[in-house]
Amino acid sequence: MPLDILMFAALIGFILLGYPVAFTIAGVATLFALLGWWLDVFSIGLMGALGQRFFGIMTNPVLTAIPLFVLMGVVLEKSRIAEDLLETMGRLFGTLRGGLGVSVMLVGALLAASTGIVGATVVAMGLIALPAMLRNGYNPRLAAGSVATAGTLGQIIPPSTLLIILAEVMSSAFQQAQFRQGRFTVETISVGQTFAAALMPGLLLVGIYLIYILARAWLVPGDAPAMKRPDRPVRRAEVAGAILPPVLLIIAVLGAILGGVASPNEAASVGAVGAILLAGYKQRAPRWLMLGGAVAFGALAVAARLMPVRLQRSDAGVFEFTLGALYGGLALFGAVAVIVALATLTRRKLMIPALRQTLIVTAMIFATILMASFFSLVFVGLGGEHRVAAILEALPGGATGALIFAMLFVFVLGFFLDFVEISVILLPLLIPPLILMGHDPIWVAVLIAVNLQTSFLTPPFGFSLFYLRGAAPKEVTTGMIYQGVAPFILLQAVAIMIIWLLPQIATWLPRALF
């Protein structure tokens, strides 16, 4: 068996044995580099490029947005925003047949766009919504499947770490494909384009899930009965108080990126600061100061965009200096609000755990990306890149057949590997040949993003299944969870088919904006 194929098989085998992923990738890459050098089929001089690759990853401006988005999600999760949303939406829609399931899916979508952390969302809803659904007579399989699936929306609805990593991988692959075509004035794919492309498909998925839950409740009333009317009706102020803060944060972050006002890093900073102010508001910091700080930062962003001030210019006059002083005052007021929010969160023992969790998640992601770069260098040196391209080109059906094979391969690997491993190890090998065959890289990116989302739900190693198993009541068995997510996996396949047949769902918004 050729070393490149044996290397990929060994990687999957060692990961399935349960070794830490980053160390496994590095160990397999080192072993096969030495083995290839010994057999004289690998040039050890290629290893000289390793330091440059690592430096490029660590200084990549796109990837630096990941820790900020993770911090934003962790802070919102610690501030109990999920509980408020679930309680309010449950009371709002619960009196409809299937209403609790609708509430779970809508809350999952809102949390996806504001936190983007699958584990936090699944655990929060598993602890709060799942017992409420069971108490109300919901079919345990439908309840478990709804909760697990709603939590995975954080990977397809922007902003999400999956989309940031995918944007970087797709951009690199797109540039490689253009170089192979002999084009040296190359185009790139930005995080903003990927976010814009994933937004409509993400909402499409939510719509498909909602239709399924309501249809099942109508066809099988015993699976999703309506709740009794609450003793106290839901007031508009309660609904607004629970929904508006995360929605405003979503608009600020996504609006800044999609509107071209801020880069992903800057928008991630906006999200992190906004999450800290929102968490401070929830944790009883002076509310006038938290609201004032948010308004000050918002006013500063808009004013600086409309009337930028450059005090270093020689023609700057009284008006410019007055405006500069006003901008400085807004920034100072906002900074004071953030400091007070941080002090409040620290006293409540929320900030240190949030920072610790952010560090752990970020370190895990970057360690995997770095070691995957090492793996791909050795794999390419062994001839694996040319072998993958030759396999795709030899498949029946041409470009369409190659894409179908790639999608099926990614789906099957999703049963065993995490989305990060698939994204940074496999996709750099699969994507350039697909783009050379004529496929739109934005469209392919969205298809793969929806496909990778299923890796959270597919047994035996779906992370959402593990998270829900830890949070679910004892009467919900592992078998029930597996059976519950099966229809939603099929619905994701339906969504992929719709996006395949109607590419405009993925390509219209990025083309309109960019």
C-alpha positions, -999 to 999 in steps of 0.1 A, spaced: 0 0 0 14 35 -9 27 54 21 3 84 17 -28 62 18 -13 42 47 -6 75 65 -42 86 63 -55 52 74 -31 52 104 -43 87 114 -79 76 116 -70 44 134 -50 62 161 -77 88 166 -103 60 171 -81 46 198 -88 77 218 -54 94 218 -54 133 220 -60 145 185 -32 171 182 -6 147 195 -19 119 173 -16 140 142 19 151 151 30 116 159 17 100 127 33 128 106 67 124 123 65 86 120 57 87 82 82 115 75 110 93 90 97 62 73 94 80 39 130 93 44 143 59 52 126 44 21 138 73 0 103 85 -11 103 117 10 127 146 10 135 155 46 144 190 33 107 197 32 107 199 70 125 232 67 92 248 56 75 237 89 86 268 109 74 292 82 40 273 81 36 276 119 45 312 119 20 319 91 -8 302 111 0 320 144 1 354 127 -29 348 104 -53 378 110 -84 357 102 -77 330 128 -71 356 156 -109 362 155 -114 327 169 -105 334 206 -126 366 206 -157 348 193 -151 320 217 -149 345 246 -181 361 234 -199 328 234 -185 316 268 -194 349 285 -229 348 272 -233 312 282 -221 319 318 -244 349 321 -275 326 318 -289 342 287 -300 307 274 -322 302 304 -340 335 300 -345 329 263 -358 293 268 -382 303 296 -396 332 277 -400 315 243 -414 284 260 -442 304 276 -447 323 243 -451 293 220 -458 265 244 -496 266 241 -493 256 204 -491 219 195 -454 214 190 -448 248 204 -421 237 229 -401 222 200 -405 254 180 -392 274 210 -362 251 213 -353 255 177 -358 293 176 -337 296 208 -311 274 193 -309 297 162 -306 328 184 -279 313 206 -261 300 175 -259 336 161 -249 350 195 -227 324 211 -218 299 184 -207 273 210 -224 239 204 -215 223 237 -228 252 258 -261 254 239 -268 217 240 -260 214 277 -281 245 286 -311 233 267 -306 197 278 -308 208 314 -337 232 310 -358 225 279 -356 187 278 -371 181 312 -399 206 304 -407 188 271 -407 154 289 -430 167 317 -453 180 290 -457 145 274 -433 150 244 -419 118 228 -385 114 244 -369 107 209 -384 139 194 -374 160 224 -338 147 225 -334 150 187 -348 186 188 -324 197 216 -293 181 201 -300 195 166 -309 230 178 -275 231 195 -256 223 163 -270 254 146 -241 272 161 -218 257 134 -238 269 103 -253 302 115 -226 328 116 -205 338 134 -190 304 141 -155 289 145 -163 263 118 -170 291 92 -139 310 102 -117 279 98 -136 269 66 -131 304 51 -93 302 57 -91 267 42 -113 276 12 -93 308 6 -60 290 6 -74 262 -17 -89 288 -40 -55 305 -44 -37 272 -50 -63 263 -77 -57 297 -94 -19 293 -93 -23 259 -110 -43 276 -137 -14 300 -143 -32 330 -127 -9 351 -105 -34 379 -98 -55 358 -76 -89 363 -59 -95 353 -23 -125 343 -1 -130 363 30 -147 354 63 -173 380 55 -182 362 22 -184 329 40 -206 343 67 -229 359 41 -230 326 21 -239 306 52 -266 329 65 -295 319 42 -287 282 43 -286 284 81 -321 300 81 -332 274 56 -322 246 80 -341 263 108 -372 266 86 -370 229 76 -367 218 112 -397 239 122 -418 225 94 -409 190 105 -417 196 142 -451 212 134 -460 186 108 -451 158 132 -471 175 159 -501 177 136 -498 141 123 -490 125 156 -505 148 183 -492 126 211 -456 132 202 -457 170 208 -488 181 228 -496 217 236 -488 230 271 -515 243 294 -519 280 293 -496 297 318 -512 313 349 -496 346 339 -496 357 303 -463 366 287 -458 404 286 -443 422 256 -416 437 279 -405 402 290 -402 390 254 -383 421 244 -360 419 274 -351 383 266 -348 386 228 -336 421 221 -301 420 238 -288 389 218 -305 402 186 -288 436 189 -255 419 196 -260 397 165 -268 427 144 -237 446 157 -213 417 149 -227 404 117 -237 439 105 -202 451 110 -187 422 90 -213 420 62 -216 458 59 -178 460 54 -175 483 84 -151 460 103 -128 431 97 -136 398 114 -111 406 142 -127 440 149 -162 425 147 -152 398 171 -139 424 195 -172 442 192 -189 409 201 -167 402 231 -171 437 245 -209 436 239 -211 402 256 -192 415 286 -216 445 289 -246 423 284 -234 398 310 -227 428 334 -263 439 329 -276 405 336 -254 402 368 -268 434 383 -240 458 375 -253 494 373 -277 490 344 -276 527 334 -239 524 331 -240 491 310 -267 506 287 -248 538 285 -215 521 277 -232 501 249 -248 533 235 -215 552 237 -196 525 218 -224 523 192 -225 561 188 -187 562 185 -186 535 158 -213 553 137 -199 588 142 -163 577 134 -176 561 102 -195 591 91 -172 618 103 -136 604 108 -112 627 126 -75 629 118 -59 653 143 -24 648 129 -34 668 98 -20 703 96 -53 718 87 -71 704 117 -91 731 134 -113 738 164 -141 716 150 -118 686 145 -103 689 180 -138 693 195 -150 662 177 -119 644 187 -125 653 224 -161 641 220 -150 608 206 -124 604 233 -151 610 259 -174 584 244 -145 559 244 -136 567 280 -172 563 291 -175 529 273 -142 518 288 -154 526 323 -186 506 317 -165 476 305 -142 478 336 -172 479 359 -188 449 341 -155 430 344 -153 438 381 -189 426 386 -183 394 367 -151 387 386 -169 392 419 -196 368 408 -169 343 399 -179 342 362 -150 359 344 -121 336 355 -139 304 345 -149 321 312 -113 330 304 -101 296 314 -126 279 291 -118 303 263 -81 294 267 -88 257 266 -110 258 235 -86 282 217 -56 261 225 -73 229 213 -83 245 180 -49 260 173 -30 229 183 -51 209 159 -46 234 131 -8 236 137 -4 198 137 -26 194 107 -3 218 88 26 194 98 5 164 86 -4 180 53 33 189 46 43 153 50 13 140 32 20 162 2 57 153 3 47 116 0 26 124 -31 -8 123 -15 -19 156 -30 -15 143 -66 -31 110 -57 -62 127 -43 -64 148 -75 -60 117 -97 -87 98 -78 -112 127 -81 -104 132 -119 -108 94 -125 -143 92 -109 -173 87 -132 -195 117 -137 -168 143 -141 -170 174 -118 -204 164 -104 -192 128 -96 -161 142 -79 -182 165 -57 -206 138 -48 -177 115 -38 -161 144 -17 -194 151 1 -200 114 8 -164 110 20 -167 140 44 -201 127 56 -186 92 64 -156 107 81 -180 128 102 -190 96 120 -154 93 134 -136 127 132 -143 162 145 -151 191 121 -117 208 129 -98 177 119 -118 172 87 -114 209 78 -77 213 83 -65 178 72 -89 166 44 -103 198 28 -70 213 17 -65 181 -3 -100 178 -17 -109 214 -25 -83 226 -51 -91 198 -76 -129 205 -72 -123 242 -79 -101 233 -109 -130 213 -122 -152 244 -123 -171 244 -90 -180 277 -73 -158 278 -42 -184 298 -21 -211 272 -30 -188 243 -22 -179 259 11 -216 261 21 -223 225 10 -194 213 31 -204 235 61 -238 219 62 -223 185 57 -198 190 85 -226 201 108 -239 165 106 -207 153 123 -220 167 156 -251 144 153 -238 112 137 -230 83 161 -208 70 176 -186 102 181 -211 130 175 -202 157 201 -238 169 205 -248 134 214 -221 133 241 -231 167 255 -268 158 256 -261 124 272 -243 142 300 -271 167 306 -302 145 298 -324 130 326 -318 93 333 -351 82 316 -337 94 282 -314 66 271 -285 68 246 -306 48 222 -334 73 223 -309 101 216 -295 83 186 -330 75 173 -341 111 179 -314 127 158 -318 103 128 -347 123 112 -328 155 116 -297 141 99 -320 132 70 -334 167 70 -298 181 68 -294 158 37 -326 174 23 -311 209 29 -279 199 11 -300 187 -19 -320 220 -19 -287 241 -18 -272 218 -45 -302 223 -68 -306 261 -60 -270 274 -56 -284 310 -54 -294 303 -18 -257 303 -10 -243 326 -36 -268 354 -38 -260 373 -6 -222 373 -8 -224 385 -45 -249 412 -35 -227 424 -6 -192 418 -19 
